Amino acid sequence: MTSEDIPPLLFTVDETARLLSIARHRVFDLIREGRLRSVKVGASRRVSAKALFDFVATLEVEETG
């Protein structure tokens, strides 16, 4: 298996913003609010693929409430 075969596990804040179609500062807001989990890698913030899926699932549950 090569690195090209493995989907991304962690996304930058900019990539996360693009994936969610929201502004970069809104991603940081969601992280600060505890609604979107993230990890620190060195000095950078990263969002896992699982955290993205969980966040979207939460939005869907809130929507159907």
PDB file of N, H, CA, C and O in Angstrom:
ATOM      1  N   MET A   1       0.853  -1.172   0.000  1.00  0.00           N
ATOM      2  CA  MET A   1       0.000   0.000   0.000  1.00  0.00           C
ATOM      3  C   MET A   1       0.902   1.240   0.000  1.00  0.00           C
ATOM      4  O   MET A   1       1.882   1.310   0.742  1.00  0.00           O
ATOM      5  N   THR A   2       0.558   2.196  -0.832  1.00  0.00           N
ATOM      6  H   THR A   2      -0.238   2.138  -1.435  1.00  0.00           H
ATOM      7  CA  THR A   2       1.334   3.430  -0.902  1.00  0.00           C
ATOM      8  C   THR A   2       0.551   4.578  -0.282  1.00  0.00           C
ATOM      9  O   THR A   2      -0.640   4.447   0.003  1.00  0.00           O
ATOM     10  N   SER A   3       1.217   5.685  -0.078  1.00  0.00           N
ATOM     11  H   SER A   3       2.184   5.791  -0.309  1.00  0.00           H
ATOM     12  CA  SER A   3       0.541   6.845   0.514  1.00  0.00           C
ATOM     13  C   SER A   3      -0.578   7.368  -0.390  1.00  0.00           C
ATOM     14  O   SER A   3      -1.521   7.995   0.093  1.00  0.00           O
ATOM     15  N   GLU A   4      -0.477   7.115  -1.691  1.00  0.00           N
ATOM     16  H   GLU A   4       0.289   6.606  -2.082  1.00  0.00           H
ATOM     17  CA  GLU A   4      -1.540   7.540  -2.614  1.00  0.00           C
ATOM     18  C   GLU A   4      -2.814   6.716  -2.427  1.00  0.00           C
ATOM     19  O   GLU A   4      -3.903   7.161  -2.789  1.00  0.00           O
ATOM     20  N   ASP A   5      -2.674   5.514  -1.862  1.00  0.00           N
ATOM     21  H   ASP A   5      -1.789   5.153  -1.568  1.00  0.00           H
ATOM     22  CA  ASP A   5      -3.821   4.627  -1.652  1.00  0.00           C
ATOM     23  C   ASP A   5      -4.614   4.985  -0.391  1.00  0.00           C
ATOM     24  O   ASP A   5      -5.757   4.556  -0.235  1.00  0.00           O
ATOM     25  N   ILE A   6      -4.016   5.760   0.495  1.00  0.00           N
ATOM     26  H   ILE A   6      -3.087   6.108   0.367  1.00  0.00           H
ATOM     27  CA  ILE A   6      -4.645   6.082   1.770  1.00  0.00           C
ATOM     28  C   ILE A   6      -5.316   7.451   1.674  1.00  0.00           C
ATOM     29  O   ILE A   6      -4.664   8.435   1.326  1.00  0.00           O
ATOM     30  N   PRO A   7      -6.608   7.523   1.979  1.00  0.00           N
ATOM     31  CA  PRO A   7      -7.269   8.840   1.954  1.00  0.00           C
ATOM     32  C   PRO A   7      -6.718   9.711   3.085  1.00  0.00           C
ATOM     33  O   PRO A   7      -6.189   9.185   4.064  1.00  0.00           O
ATOM     34  N   PRO A   8      -6.837  11.032   2.963  1.00  0.00           N
ATOM     35  CA  PRO A   8      -6.332  11.916   4.015  1.00  0.00           C
ATOM     36  C   PRO A   8      -6.999  11.595   5.357  1.00  0.00           C
ATOM     37  O   PRO A   8      -8.211  11.390   5.423  1.00  0.00           O
ATOM     38  N   LEU A   9      -6.205  11.555   6.409  1.00  0.00           N
ATOM     39  H   LEU A   9      -5.220  11.722   6.355  1.00  0.00           H
ATOM     40  CA  LEU A   9      -6.715  11.319   7.755  1.00  0.00           C
ATOM     41  C   LEU A   9      -6.937  12.631   8.494  1.00  0.00           C
ATOM     42  O   LEU A   9      -7.849  12.748   9.314  1.00  0.00           O
ATOM     43  N   LEU A  10      -6.093  13.619   8.196  1.00  0.00           N
ATOM     44  H   LEU A  10      -5.353  13.524   7.530  1.00  0.00           H
ATOM     45  CA  LEU A  10      -6.188  14.925   8.848  1.00  0.00           C
ATOM     46  C   LEU A  10      -6.242  16.017   7.800  1.00  0.00           C
ATOM     47  O   LEU A  10      -5.561  15.960   6.777  1.00  0.00           O
ATOM     48  N   PHE A  11      -7.072  17.018   8.080  1.00  0.00           N
ATOM     49  H   PHE A  11      -7.625  17.065   8.911  1.00  0.00           H
ATOM     50  CA  PHE A  11      -7.228  18.150   7.172  1.00  0.00           C
ATOM     51  C   PHE A  11      -6.805  19.434   7.868  1.00  0.00           C
ATOM     52  O   PHE A  11      -6.998  19.591   9.073  1.00  0.00           O
ATOM     53  N   THR A  12      -6.228  20.344   7.104  1.00  0.00           N
ATOM     54  H   THR A  12      -6.070  20.216   6.125  1.00  0.00           H
ATOM     55  CA  THR A  12      -5.910  21.661   7.643  1.00  0.00           C
ATOM     56  C   THR A  12      -7.214  22.428   7.856  1.00  0.00           C
ATOM     57  O   THR A  12      -8.276  22.008   7.395  1.00  0.00           O
ATOM     58  N   VAL A  13      -7.123  23.538   8.549  1.00  0.00           N
ATOM     59  H   VAL A  13      -6.260  23.879   8.923  1.00  0.00           H
ATOM     60  CA  VAL A  13      -8.308  24.383   8.750  1.00  0.00           C
ATOM     61  C   VAL A  13      -8.822  24.879   7.397  1.00  0.00           C
ATOM     62  O   VAL A  13     -10.029  24.903   7.161  1.00  0.00           O
ATOM     63  N   ASP A  14      -7.916  25.268   6.521  1.00  0.00           N
ATOM     64  H   ASP A  14      -6.935  25.248   6.712  1.00  0.00           H
ATOM     65  CA  ASP A  14      -8.343  25.733   5.189  1.00  0.00           C
ATOM     66  C   ASP A  14      -9.046  24.625   4.406  1.00  0.00           C
ATOM     67  O   ASP A  14     -10.073  24.874   3.773  1.00  0.00           O
ATOM     68  N   GLU A  15      -8.505  23.405   4.441  1.00  0.00           N
ATOM     69  H   GLU A  15      -7.671  23.202   4.955  1.00  0.00           H
ATOM     70  CA  GLU A  15      -9.148  22.280   3.752  1.00  0.00           C
ATOM     71  C   GLU A  15     -10.508  21.986   4.373  1.00  0.00           C
ATOM     72  O   GLU A  15     -11.475  21.716   3.660  1.00  0.00           O
ATOM     73  N   THR A  16     -10.583  22.038   5.698  1.00  0.00           N
ATOM     74  H   THR A  16      -9.797  22.257   6.277  1.00  0.00           H
ATOM     75  CA  THR A  16     -11.848  21.804   6.395  1.00  0.00           C
ATOM     76  C   THR A  16     -12.881  22.844   5.985  1.00  0.00           C
ATOM     77  O   THR A  16     -14.038  22.510   5.734  1.00  0.00           O
ATOM     78  N   ALA A  17     -12.468  24.091   5.919  1.00  0.00           N
ATOM     79  H   ALA A  17     -11.528  24.363   6.123  1.00  0.00           H
ATOM     80  CA  ALA A  17     -13.378  25.166   5.508  1.00  0.00           C
ATOM     81  C   ALA A  17     -13.905  24.915   4.098  1.00  0.00           C
ATOM     82  O   ALA A  17     -15.096  25.086   3.835  1.00  0.00           O
ATOM     83  N   ARG A  18     -13.020  24.512   3.199  1.00  0.00           N
ATOM     84  H   ARG A  18     -12.053  24.374   3.412  1.00  0.00           H
ATOM     85  CA  ARG A  18     -13.454  24.217   1.823  1.00  0.00           C
ATOM     86  C   ARG A  18     -14.414  23.030   1.790  1.00  0.00           C
ATOM     87  O   ARG A  18     -15.423  23.070   1.086  1.00  0.00           O
ATOM     88  N   LEU A  19     -14.111  21.978   2.543  1.00  0.00           N
ATOM     89  H   LEU A  19     -13.292  21.945   3.116  1.00  0.00           H
ATOM     90  CA  LEU A  19     -14.973  20.795   2.562  1.00  0.00           C
ATOM     91  C   LEU A  19     -16.365  21.113   3.102  1.00  0.00           C
ATOM     92  O   LEU A  19     -17.357  20.559   2.628  1.00  0.00           O
ATOM     93  N   LEU A  20     -16.440  22.003   4.091  1.00  0.00           N
ATOM     94  H   LEU A  20     -15.634  22.453   4.475  1.00  0.00           H
ATOM     95  CA  LEU A  20     -17.727  22.361   4.697  1.00  0.00           C
ATOM     96  C   LEU A  20     -18.380  23.575   4.027  1.00  0.00           C
ATOM     97  O   LEU A  20     -19.503  23.947   4.368  1.00  0.00           O
ATOM     98  N   SER A  21     -17.679  24.181   3.086  1.00  0.00           N
ATOM     99  H   SER A  21     -16.767  23.878   2.809  1.00  0.00           H
ATOM    100  CA  SER A  21     -18.162  25.392   2.395  1.00  0.00           C
ATOM    101  C   SER A  21     -18.487  26.512   3.380  1.00  0.00           C
ATOM    102  O   SER A  21     -19.534  27.156   3.304  1.00  0.00           O
ATOM    103  N   ILE A  22     -17.551  26.721   4.308  1.00  0.00           N
ATOM    104  H   ILE A  22     -16.701  26.198   4.370  1.00  0.00           H
ATOM    105  CA  ILE A  22     -17.684  27.810   5.277  1.00  0.00           C
ATOM    106  C   ILE A  22     -16.368  28.565   5.333  1.00  0.00           C
ATOM    107  O   ILE A  22     -15.361  28.122   4.779  1.00  0.00           O
ATOM    108  N   ALA A  23     -16.382  29.700   6.003  1.00  0.00           N
ATOM    109  H   ALA A  23     -17.200  30.060   6.453  1.00  0.00           H
ATOM    110  CA  ALA A  23     -15.180  30.516   6.128  1.00  0.00           C
ATOM    111  C   ALA A  23     -14.204  29.893   7.123  1.00  0.00           C
ATOM    112  O   ALA A  23     -14.598  29.176   8.043  1.00  0.00           O
ATOM    113  N   ARG A  24     -12.942  30.180   6.917  1.00  0.00           N
ATOM    114  H   ARG A  24     -12.622  30.763   6.169  1.00  0.00           H
ATOM    115  CA  ARG A  24     -11.866  29.679   7.781  1.00  0.00           C
ATOM    116  C   ARG A  24     -12.100  30.072   9.238  1.00  0.00           C
ATOM    117  O   ARG A  24     -11.929  29.249  10.137  1.00  0.00           O
ATOM    118  N   HIS A  25     -12.487  31.316   9.472  1.00  0.00           N
ATOM    119  H   HIS A  25     -12.626  31.985   8.742  1.00  0.00           H
ATOM    120  CA  HIS A  25     -12.702  31.768  10.852  1.00  0.00           C
ATOM    121  C   HIS A  25     -13.864  31.026  11.504  1.00  0.00           C
ATOM    122  O   HIS A  25     -13.878  30.851  12.723  1.00  0.00           O
ATOM    123  N   ARG A  26     -14.834  30.591  10.712  1.00  0.00           N
ATOM    124  H   ARG A  26     -14.823  30.733   9.722  1.00  0.00           H
ATOM    125  CA  ARG A  26     -15.962  29.825  11.265  1.00  0.00           C
ATOM    126  C   ARG A  26     -15.493  28.446  11.736  1.00  0.00           C
ATOM    127  O   ARG A  26     -16.009  27.925  12.725  1.00  0.00           O
ATOM    128  N   VAL A  27     -14.515  27.848  11.034  1.00  0.00           N
ATOM    129  H   VAL A  27     -14.096  28.271  10.231  1.00  0.00           H
ATOM    130  CA  VAL A  27     -13.951  26.565  11.474  1.00  0.00           C
ATOM    131  C   VAL A  27     -13.326  26.751  12.855  1.00  0.00           C
ATOM    132  O   VAL A  27     -13.543  25.937  13.753  1.00  0.00           O
ATOM    133  N   PHE A  28     -12.551  27.823  13.024  1.00  0.00           N
ATOM    134  H   PHE A  28     -12.375  28.485  12.295  1.00  0.00           H
ATOM    135  CA  PHE A  28     -11.948  28.096  14.330  1.00  0.00           C
ATOM    136  C   PHE A  28     -13.019  28.336  15.390  1.00  0.00           C
ATOM    137  O   PHE A  28     -12.860  27.908  16.533  1.00  0.00           O
ATOM    138  N   ASP A  29     -14.107  29.014  15.025  1.00  0.00           N
ATOM    139  H   ASP A  29     -14.236  29.362  14.097  1.00  0.00           H
ATOM    140  CA  ASP A  29     -15.219  29.219  15.963  1.00  0.00           C
ATOM    141  C   ASP A  29     -15.796  27.872  16.409  1.00  0.00           C
ATOM    142  O   ASP A  29     -16.016  27.653  17.600  1.00  0.00           O
ATOM    143  N   LEU A  30     -16.036  26.979  15.459  1.00  0.00           N
ATOM    144  H   LEU A  30     -15.856  27.158  14.491  1.00  0.00           H
ATOM    145  CA  LEU A  30     -16.600  25.657  15.778  1.00  0.00           C
ATOM    146  C   LEU A  30     -15.662  24.854  16.673  1.00  0.00           C
ATOM    147  O   LEU A  30     -16.110  24.143  17.573  1.00  0.00           O
ATOM    148  N   ILE A  31     -14.367  24.970  16.425  1.00  0.00           N
ATOM    149  H   ILE A  31     -14.003  25.547  15.694  1.00  0.00           H
ATOM    150  CA  ILE A  31     -13.382  24.280  17.261  1.00  0.00           C
ATOM    151  C   ILE A  31     -13.416  24.860  18.677  1.00  0.00           C
ATOM    152  O   ILE A  31     -13.451  24.114  19.656  1.00  0.00           O
ATOM    153  N   ARG A  32     -13.405  26.189  18.783  1.00  0.00           N
ATOM    154  H   ARG A  32     -13.376  26.795  17.988  1.00  0.00           H
ATOM    155  CA  ARG A  32     -13.446  26.847  20.093  1.00  0.00           C
ATOM    156  C   ARG A  32     -14.714  26.496  20.869  1.00  0.00           C
ATOM    157  O   ARG A  32     -14.677  26.319  22.087  1.00  0.00           O
ATOM    158  N   GLU A  33     -15.833  26.398  20.154  1.00  0.00           N
ATOM    159  H   GLU A  33     -15.862  26.542  19.165  1.00  0.00           H
ATOM    160  CA  GLU A  33     -17.118  26.070  20.785  1.00  0.00           C
ATOM    161  C   GLU A  33     -17.210  24.590  21.172  1.00  0.00           C
ATOM    162  O   GLU A  33     -18.142  24.190  21.869  1.00  0.00           O
ATOM    163  N   GLY A  34     -16.256  23.783  20.728  1.00  0.00           N
ATOM    164  H   GLY A  34     -15.498  24.108  20.162  1.00  0.00           H
ATOM    165  CA  GLY A  34     -16.275  22.353  21.034  1.00  0.00           C
ATOM    166  C   GLY A  34     -17.208  21.562  20.134  1.00  0.00           C
ATOM    167  O   GLY A  34     -17.486  20.394  20.404  1.00  0.00           O
ATOM    168  N   ARG A  35     -17.688  22.178  19.079  1.00  0.00           N
ATOM    169  H   ARG A  35     -17.462  23.128  18.860  1.00  0.00           H
ATOM    170  CA  ARG A  35     -18.609  21.490  18.166  1.00  0.00           C
ATOM    171  C   ARG A  35     -17.875  20.678  17.106  1.00  0.00           C
ATOM    172  O   ARG A  35     -18.425  19.729  16.548  1.00  0.00           O
ATOM    173  N   LEU A  36     -16.621  21.060  16.833  1.00  0.00           N
ATOM    174  H   LEU A  36     -16.175  21.831  17.287  1.00  0.00           H
ATOM    175  CA  LEU A  36     -15.803  20.359  15.852  1.00  0.00           C
ATOM    176  C   LEU A  36     -14.476  19.999  16.536  1.00  0.00           C
ATOM    177  O   LEU A  36     -13.704  20.876  16.924  1.00  0.00           O
ATOM    178  N   ARG A  37     -14.234  18.699  16.673  1.00  0.00           N
ATOM    179  H   ARG A  37     -14.861  17.987  16.358  1.00  0.00           H
ATOM    180  CA  ARG A  37     -13.008  18.251  17.330  1.00  0.00           C
ATOM    181  C   ARG A  37     -11.801  18.486  16.427  1.00  0.00           C
ATOM    182  O   ARG A  37     -11.897  18.409  15.202  1.00  0.00           O
ATOM    183  N   SER A  38     -10.674  18.770  17.053  1.00  0.00           N
ATOM    184  H   SER A  38     -10.596  18.832  18.048  1.00  0.00           H
ATOM    185  CA  SER A  38      -9.441  18.956  16.307  1.00  0.00           C
ATOM    186  C   SER A  38      -8.271  18.501  17.158  1.00  0.00           C
ATOM    187  O   SER A  38      -8.409  18.275  18.361  1.00  0.00           O
ATOM    188  N   VAL A  39      -7.122  18.370  16.522  1.00  0.00           N
ATOM    189  H   VAL A  39      -7.009  18.553  15.545  1.00  0.00           H
ATOM    190  CA  VAL A  39      -5.892  18.013  17.214  1.00  0.00           C
ATOM    191  C   VAL A  39      -4.820  19.020  16.832  1.00  0.00           C
ATOM    192  O   VAL A  39      -4.896  19.679  15.795  1.00  0.00           O
ATOM    193  N   LYS A  40      -3.834  19.118  17.685  1.00  0.00           N
ATOM    194  H   LYS A  40      -3.772  18.582  18.527  1.00  0.00           H
ATOM    195  CA  LYS A  40      -2.723  20.004  17.408  1.00  0.00           C
ATOM    196  C   LYS A  40      -1.568  19.154  16.888  1.00  0.00           C
ATOM    197  O   LYS A  40      -1.206  18.151  17.504  1.00  0.00           O
ATOM    198  N   VAL A  41      -0.996  19.549  15.767  1.00  0.00           N
ATOM    199  H   VAL A  41      -1.290  20.364  15.267  1.00  0.00           H
ATOM    200  CA  VAL A  41       0.177  18.895  15.200  1.00  0.00           C
ATOM    201  C   VAL A  41       1.231  19.988  15.089  1.00  0.00           C
ATOM    202  O   VAL A  41       1.190  20.824  14.187  1.00  0.00           O
ATOM    203  N   GLY A  42       2.171  19.964  16.021  1.00  0.00           N
ATOM    204  H   GLY A  42       2.204  19.284  16.754  1.00  0.00           H
ATOM    205  CA  GLY A  42       3.134  21.065  16.087  1.00  0.00           C
ATOM    206  C   GLY A  42       2.388  22.336  16.452  1.00  0.00           C
ATOM    207  O   GLY A  42       1.688  22.385  17.464  1.00  0.00           O
ATOM    208  N   ALA A  43       2.539  23.357  15.634  1.00  0.00           N
ATOM    209  H   ALA A  43       3.107  23.317  14.813  1.00  0.00           H
ATOM    210  CA  ALA A  43       1.849  24.625  15.876  1.00  0.00           C
ATOM    211  C   ALA A  43       0.544  24.724  15.089  1.00  0.00           C
ATOM    212  O   ALA A  43      -0.146  25.741  15.154  1.00  0.00           O
ATOM    213  N   SER A  44       0.207  23.675  14.351  1.00  0.00           N
ATOM    214  H   SER A  44       0.767  22.848  14.299  1.00  0.00           H
ATOM    215  CA  SER A  44      -0.959  23.708  13.465  1.00  0.00           C
ATOM    216  C   SER A  44      -2.134  22.930  14.034  1.00  0.00           C
ATOM    217  O   SER A  44      -1.956  21.971  14.785  1.00  0.00           O
ATOM    218  N   ARG A  45      -3.329  23.352  13.669  1.00  0.00           N
ATOM    219  H   ARG A  45      -3.473  24.131  13.059  1.00  0.00           H
ATOM    220  CA  ARG A  45      -4.571  22.677  14.022  1.00  0.00           C
ATOM    221  C   ARG A  45      -4.958  21.781  12.863  1.00  0.00           C
ATOM    222  O   ARG A  45      -4.862  22.185  11.704  1.00  0.00           O
ATOM    223  N   ARG A  46      -5.395  20.565  13.166  1.00  0.00           N
ATOM    224  H   ARG A  46      -5.472  20.237  14.107  1.00  0.00           H
ATOM    225  CA  ARG A  46      -5.870  19.634  12.146  1.00  0.00           C
ATOM    226  C   ARG A  46      -7.198  19.040  12.582  1.00  0.00           C
ATOM    227  O   ARG A  46      -7.454  18.861  13.773  1.00  0.00           O
ATOM    228  N   VAL A  47      -8.038  18.736  11.600  1.00  0.00           N
ATOM    229  H   VAL A  47      -7.829  18.881  10.633  1.00  0.00           H
ATOM    230  CA  VAL A  47      -9.345  18.130  11.846  1.00  0.00           C
ATOM    231  C   VAL A  47      -9.335  16.759  11.177  1.00  0.00           C
ATOM    232  O   VAL A  47      -9.007  16.634   9.997  1.00  0.00           O
ATOM    233  N   SER A  48      -9.693  15.744  11.937  1.00  0.00           N
ATOM    234  H   SER A  48      -9.959  15.845  12.896  1.00  0.00           H
ATOM    235  CA  SER A  48      -9.685  14.387  11.378  1.00  0.00           C
ATOM    236  C   SER A  48     -10.915  14.168  10.502  1.00  0.00           C
ATOM    237  O   SER A  48     -11.931  14.850  10.633  1.00  0.00           O
ATOM    238  N   ALA A  49     -10.786  13.201   9.612  1.00  0.00           N
ATOM    239  H   ALA A  49      -9.961  12.647   9.506  1.00  0.00           H
ATOM    240  CA  ALA A  49     -11.914  12.835   8.753  1.00  0.00           C
ATOM    241  C   ALA A  49     -13.093  12.384   9.618  1.00  0.00           C
ATOM    242  O   ALA A  49     -14.241  12.717   9.325  1.00  0.00           O
ATOM    243  N   LYS A  50     -12.810  11.625  10.684  1.00  0.00           N
ATOM    244  H   LYS A  50     -11.877  11.354  10.921  1.00  0.00           H
ATOM    245  CA  LYS A  50     -13.879  11.168  11.574  1.00  0.00           C
ATOM    246  C   LYS A  50     -14.568  12.343  12.255  1.00  0.00           C
ATOM    247  O   LYS A  50     -15.792  12.354  12.381  1.00  0.00           O
ATOM    248  N   ALA A  51     -13.791  13.336  12.695  1.00  0.00           N
ATOM    249  H   ALA A  51     -12.797  13.327  12.593  1.00  0.00           H
ATOM    250  CA  ALA A  51     -14.388  14.511  13.332  1.00  0.00           C
ATOM    251  C   ALA A  51     -15.312  15.246  12.361  1.00  0.00           C
ATOM    252  O   ALA A  51     -16.359  15.755  12.761  1.00  0.00           O
ATOM    253  N   LEU A  52     -14.926  15.298  11.095  1.00  0.00           N
ATOM    254  H   LEU A  52     -14.076  14.885  10.770  1.00  0.00           H
ATOM    255  CA  LEU A  52     -15.793  15.930  10.082  1.00  0.00           C
ATOM    256  C   LEU A  52     -17.094  15.157   9.916  1.00  0.00           C
ATOM    257  O   LEU A  52     -18.175  15.746   9.908  1.00  0.00           O
ATOM    258  N   PHE A  53     -16.988  13.832   9.785  1.00  0.00           N
ATOM    259  H   PHE A  53     -16.110  13.354   9.792  1.00  0.00           H
ATOM    260  CA  PHE A  53     -18.194  13.009   9.641  1.00  0.00           C
ATOM    261  C   PHE A  53     -19.097  13.142  10.862  1.00  0.00           C
ATOM    262  O   PHE A  53     -20.316  13.255  10.730  1.00  0.00           O
ATOM    263  N   ASP A  54     -18.494  13.129  12.053  1.00  0.00           N
ATOM    264  H   ASP A  54     -17.503  13.037  12.159  1.00  0.00           H
ATOM    265  CA  ASP A  54     -19.279  13.261  13.290  1.00  0.00           C
ATOM    266  C   ASP A  54     -19.968  14.621  13.363  1.00  0.00           C
ATOM    267  O   ASP A  54     -21.123  14.708  13.778  1.00  0.00           O
ATOM    268  N   PHE A  55     -19.270  15.675  12.965  1.00  0.00           N
ATOM    269  H   PHE A  55     -18.332  15.604  12.628  1.00  0.00           H
ATOM    270  CA  PHE A  55     -19.844  17.013  12.983  1.00  0.00           C
ATOM    271  C   PHE A  55     -21.057  17.092  12.058  1.00  0.00           C
ATOM    272  O   PHE A  55     -22.102  17.616  12.443  1.00  0.00           O
ATOM    273  N   VAL A  56     -20.920  16.575  10.847  1.00  0.00           N
ATOM    274  H   VAL A  56     -20.071  16.149  10.534  1.00  0.00           H
ATOM    275  CA  VAL A  56     -22.028  16.601   9.886  1.00  0.00           C
ATOM    276  C   VAL A  56     -23.195  15.763  10.399  1.00  0.00           C
ATOM    277  O   VAL A  56     -24.352  16.158  10.254  1.00  0.00           O
ATOM    278  N   ALA A  57     -22.899  14.608  11.000  1.00  0.00           N
ATOM    279  H   ALA A  57     -21.959  14.287  11.118  1.00  0.00           H
ATOM    280  CA  ALA A  57     -23.964  13.773  11.563  1.00  0.00           C
ATOM    281  C   ALA A  57     -24.717  14.519  12.661  1.00  0.00           C
ATOM    282  O   ALA A  57     -25.940  14.418  12.755  1.00  0.00           O
ATOM    283  N   THR A  58     -23.995  15.261  13.488  1.00  0.00           N
ATOM    284  H   THR A  58     -23.001  15.343  13.413  1.00  0.00           H
ATOM    285  CA  THR A  58     -24.624  16.066  14.535  1.00  0.00           C
ATOM    286  C   THR A  58     -25.530  17.120  13.926  1.00  0.00           C
ATOM    287  O   THR A  58     -26.635  17.352  14.417  1.00  0.00           O
ATOM    288  N   LEU A  59     -25.069  17.760  12.857  1.00  0.00           N
ATOM    289  H   LEU A  59     -24.172  17.572  12.458  1.00  0.00           H
ATOM    290  CA  LEU A  59     -25.897  18.766  12.176  1.00  0.00           C
ATOM    291  C   LEU A  59     -27.195  18.139  11.666  1.00  0.00           C
ATOM    292  O   LEU A  59     -28.268  18.732  11.779  1.00  0.00           O
ATOM    293  N   GLU A  60     -27.086  16.940  11.105  1.00  0.00           N
ATOM    294  H   GLU A  60     -26.214  16.458  11.013  1.00  0.00           H
ATOM    295  CA  GLU A  60     -28.270  16.262  10.579  1.00  0.00           C
ATOM    296  C   GLU A  60     -29.248  15.930  11.687  1.00  0.00           C
ATOM    297  O   GLU A  60     -30.457  16.067  11.505  1.00  0.00           O
ATOM    298  N   VAL A  61     -28.745  15.495  12.831  1.00  0.00           N
ATOM    299  H   VAL A  61     -27.763  15.384  12.979  1.00  0.00           H
ATOM    300  CA  VAL A  61     -29.611  15.171  13.978  1.00  0.00           C
ATOM    301  C   VAL A  61     -30.280  16.441  14.480  1.00  0.00           C
ATOM    302  O   VAL A  61     -31.477  16.437  14.765  1.00  0.00           O
ATOM    303  N   GLU A  62     -29.518  17.535  14.594  1.00  0.00           N
ATOM    304  H   GLU A  62     -28.545  17.538  14.362  1.00  0.00           H
ATOM    305  CA  GLU A  62     -30.077  18.811  15.046  1.00  0.00           C
ATOM    306  C   GLU A  62     -31.172  19.292  14.095  1.00  0.00           C
ATOM    307  O   GLU A  62     -32.187  19.845  14.519  1.00  0.00           O
ATOM    308  N   GLU A  63     -30.945  19.072  12.819  1.00  0.00           N
ATOM    309  H   GLU A  63     -30.120  18.624  12.474  1.00  0.00           H
ATOM    310  CA  GLU A  63     -31.897  19.522  11.800  1.00  0.00           C
ATOM    311  C   GLU A  63     -33.226  18.763  11.885  1.00  0.00           C
ATOM    312  O   GLU A  63     -34.300  19.344  11.728  1.00  0.00           O
ATOM    313  N   THR A  64     -33.128  17.460  12.136  1.00  0.00           N
ATOM    314  H   THR A  64     -32.256  16.988  12.263  1.00  0.00           H
ATOM    315  CA  THR A  64     -34.340  16.657  12.183  1.00  0.00           C
ATOM    316  C   THR A  64     -34.944  16.641  13.574  1.00  0.00           C
ATOM    317  O   THR A  64     -36.110  16.289  13.754  1.00  0.00           O
ATOM    318  N   GLY A  65     -34.123  17.034  14.577  1.00  0.00           N
ATOM    319  H   GLY A  65     -33.176  17.320  14.431  1.00  0.00           H
ATOM    320  CA  GLY A  65     -34.450  17.214  15.965  1.00  0.00           C
ATOM    321  C   GLY A  65     -35.563  16.464  16.512  1.00  0.00           C
ATOM    322  O   GLY A  65     -35.871  16.593  17.697  1.00  0.00           O
TER     323      GLY A  65
END
